[in-house]
Amino acid sequence: MPDSSIHKLIEAQIEFTQQWLCQQAKPLVDDAWQWLGTQPMRQYLSCEDLQHLINDWLLTQPMTEVMRTDIRAILQTVIYHPVNDNVPLSELVDETQVQTLANYIGSHQQQRNGLIHALIGNDTFADLLTQTLYHAINDFMESTLDKAGGVGKLMKMGRSSFEKATNRNLDEKLQTYLHRNIKDLTNKAEANAQAHLSNEEVSRLLVMGWARIKDQPVSQLQTYLDNDPDNGSIQHIEASVQQSYNRLRLSPYLRSLVAASVETWYDNHQGDTIAALAASVNIDELAVSKLTPTLLPIIEDAINSEWLSAHLRDMLQAFYEQPNIQQIFATKD
């Protein structure tokens, strides 16, 4: 067969193939999903494959600047959207959730006592109160003596004489006295808090606290954020999360957790079909049928594209150039 005839035949086959694929696109997608859904996952994906995918691709790559910019922009939109002015906090959190959480927190007496001790009974808190009271008393005395004129000068001289005679610094003595007494007070405050904050009382206080704020608009949360476009809270939050992610993503700690998690998931699902896995994230035949019309324009454009025509042309030319095919045409001639 002459080359011109083969060329015409190839072009006709390309045109027919593209038309046929466009006409059959939807049933082909449906049939492909039906076939794919029956295939077992483990036939195509091993636990090691998942490990490599997560460790060598997802965790190895830092978050791109484009993605970080998108995250900041979306957070900005969500947090400062006008709808937040008209939506109360109670619409985000159900009353039963608050009650359940309050009861849960209230029932953990040991953890609660530990928290009370951390807030009230620790030495840092006592030292902070000591220094605060010391500076307040010292400032008051200095201010009073300065205003007292000659009497103030006599009192300062008396203080100096006392320190020389006793070889003790009055400031240090005052701090020691305050610390000793404040430490005793904090211990009593801790004991009182643990005694009076029963399970029921803690639960009641939490529910009362929620009742005070539940009718406030969601936009009230904006008061705790700085909306400076160049140095705002969103930028700081995103940067902090990014810093933590970069520190953890290559750490042996996270790799160990990922390995254990992937192994657990794979052991639980290795016998599942792809359709069963898709159904676990609410992707079923109905979802696919609704998604197909959205995908069809993309599929049809791909079918009619020049790159597919070129590949089909190369394939058909290679087909007709085979000696056995050439022999068939030669025999017909």
Number of C-alpha atoms within 10 A of each C-alpha: 13 9 9 9 10 16 15 11 14 20 16 11 15 20 14 12 16 19 15 12 16 19 12 11 19 17 11 13 17 15 12 11 17 13 12 14 20 13 15 18 20 15 10 9 12 12 17 13 11 15 18 13 13 17 18 12 11 12 19 13 13 13 13 9 9 8 10 15 13 12 15 17 13 12 15 16 11 12 16 16 12 11 12 17 13 11 15 17 19 17 12 10 11 11 15 9 10 17 16 13 15 20 18 12 16 21 16 11 15 10 12 18 17 13 12 18 20 14 14 21 21 15 15 12 16 22 16 13 17 22 14 12 16 20 13 11 13 14 12 12 13 13 12 12 17 14 12 13 10 11 12 17 14 13 13 15 11 12 14 13 12 14 13 11 9 9 9 11 13 14 12 11 11 14 17 14 13 19 21 12 14 19 20 14 15 20 17 14 16 19 16 11 15 17 10 10 18 15 17 12 12 19 22 17 14 17 18 12 11 17 14 9 13 18 13 16 17 21 18 14 13 13 8 8 12 13 15 10 10 8 10 12 17 21 22 13 12 16 14 12 12 15 11 11 15 16 11 14 17 16 12 10 10 15 17 10 11 15 17 13 13 16 17 12 11 19 11 10 16 17 13 17 18 20 20 19 17 14 14 10 8 11 13 16 16 10 11 14 14 10 11 16 12 10 14 15 13 10 18 16 12 15 19 17 12 11 11 15 18 12 12 19 17 12 13 18 14 10 14 19 13 10 10 11 12 13 14 12 14 11 9 7 8
